[in-house]
């Protein structure tokens, strides 16, 4: 399966999600590779840190050109593509080959509007081709008195052409700290709230790997 982790707006946390998902999939004994198709290259940076530190398991990264090589991509159980709109050509190519797009959506009205525009763009590019689109709240509020995450979730549920995923990732320091060290959140702090949140999201995204 080829999965895009993407969004129209910067700051959604897609590179962090892609990296954590890649590590989780490898730990689930899946043969995977990632493609960093975002010119910001944040995913590439964290993979370099991980390699330099010698952390295992290692994550295989393919060049952007691999998106035009279906025979190569077919060698993997799962391919993850980190992509934004900094390169529209890369985004269009990713949509043309992907089976699924997962959109991390921060809890703000601006991000809901951005997601609406992103969905329209996806529709215009995929044509009659099937592309499963899923979205979840990322960087959610941790204080119960703040309702913005719930409001964003309700808005995301109401959008057409996207499946809302209930698990959400909160705005937690542990994600940033682990990422900067080249570790997934569940590697650095396996008993943390962040790890629990992550495992819930991964179980929804890849239920077939848990049965």
N, C-alpha and C positions, 0 to 999 in steps of 0.2 A: 504494500500500500504506500502511495506517495501522499504525504500530508504537508500542506502549507501551513506555517504558523505566520499569520500576516495581519496587517491592519493598514488603514489609510493614514493614520495619525501617529506621529512619533511619541515615544514615552509610554507605550502600552505594555512593555515588559516582554515582548515577543522573543527576544534573544534569551532571556532568562528561562522562559517557558521551554523553548526549543532545547536548550542545554540540559535542563533537568529531565526533560522527556527522553532525550537521547541516552543519558546515563541510566535511567530507569529501564528503558527497552533492552539495553545491553545486559543489565542485571537479570532481566527476564529471559535471557538466552536467545534473544532475537538477533538476527544478522541485520545490522542497520548501518546507515551512513547519513551524514548531514551535508547539506549544501548551504553555504552562506551566500545568498544572492543579494544581500543588502550592502551597498557600497560603504556603509558605516563600519562594517566588518566587526561588530561587537562579538558575535559568536566565534569568529576566528580568533579574536583576542583571548577569550576565555579558554578555548581549546589549546592555544599555545601555552597558557599558564599551566593548564592541567598536564600537558606533555612535559613541560620543563620540570614540574614538581614530581613527575613520575607516578602520578596517581593512576590506579587501575580500578575498573577496566578502562582501556583507552577508547577513544571515539574516532571513527574513521570519517574524514572529511573529503568530499569530492569537489572538484572544481565546478564553477558555474557552467562551464561548457558541457558537463555531464547531463544537463537538462535536455540536450539534443541527442542523447545517446541512449535510447530505450533498452538496447541490449545490455548495457552496463547497469542501468537502474534495476533491471529485472533480476539481477543476481542477488538482490537484497530483499529481506522480508519487509523492511520498512525503510523509507527514505523520508527525512524531514527537511523541509526547505524554509529557511528563515528569510522573509522578504517583506519589504515595505514599498513605498512609492518613490523612493529616491532613484530607482531604475525602473521605469515603466516597461522597458523591453523585457527585463528579467521577470517582472510581475506577470506580464502577458504570457510569457513562455511557461512560467510555473502553472498558471491557471490552465493552460492548454494540456498539461500532462498529469495534473494532480487528480487524485481520487477524492480528496477531502481538503477543506480549508478550516482551520481552527483560529478563531479570532479572540484574543484577550481584550476585554473591554474595561478600561478604568471607569470608576463610578462618577461620571460627570455628564452634564447635559451635552457639552461639546463633544464628548466621545460617543454619545448615542447618535448625535447628528452625523458625526464622521462615519460611524458604522452604517448608518442608512445610505450615505453616499457610496461607501465601499460595496455594499450589497448591490446597488444599482450598477456599479462598474463591473462587478463580477458577472451579473446577468448579461451585460452587453458583450462580454468577452467569451463566455462559455457557450453561447448559442443554444443548440439542442443537446449539447453534451451534458451528461450527468456529473454533478459536482456537489457532494454533500458539504454543507456549511454549518458549522457549530460555533457557538460563542459562549463565553462565561465571563463572570466578573473577576477582574484581576486588580490587585492593589486595593482591596476592599477596606472599608473603615473597620477598625478594631473596637471602637467605643460604641456600646449599644445605643447610646443616646443620639448618635448621628445616623440619620435615616437615608443618607444619600445612596449608599450601596443598595439598599432595598428598593429605592425608587428607580435606580438604574436597572436593576434586575427586572422589575416590573415592565419597564420600557423595552428592554431587550426581548422579553417574552412576547410582546405585542408586535415585534417586527416580522414582516413576511420573509420567507426564503432563508430562515436561519433557525437551527434547533438550539434552544436554550439549554445549557448544562447547569444543573443546580450547584455542584461543588464550586466554591469560590476560593481564591487565594487572597489572603489579607496583605495589607501593607505592613510587612514585618522586616525588621533589621536583619534577621537571620538569612533572608534571601539575598540581600546585597552582600553581606559578609561572606557567605558561602561562595557566591558567584565570583567575587573578587579573588578568592583563593583557589579557584578552579575546581570547586566541589559542588555537588548537588546538595540541596538543603537536607535531604534525608541521609546523606553521607556525613555531613558535618555535625548535625544534631538530630539523630534518628528518633529521639523521643520528644522533639519540639512540636509545638502547635503547627508550625510551618510544614513539618514532615507529614503530620496527620492530614493536613489540608491537601498536600500534594498527592499523597497516596489515594485519597478519595477521588481526585480529579483523574489521575492515571487509570484508576479502575473503571471509570466511566468511558474514557477514551479508548481503552484497549481491554474490554471485558473478556475477550476470547483468550487472552494470555493468562487468565487467572483460573480458568476452569480445567 
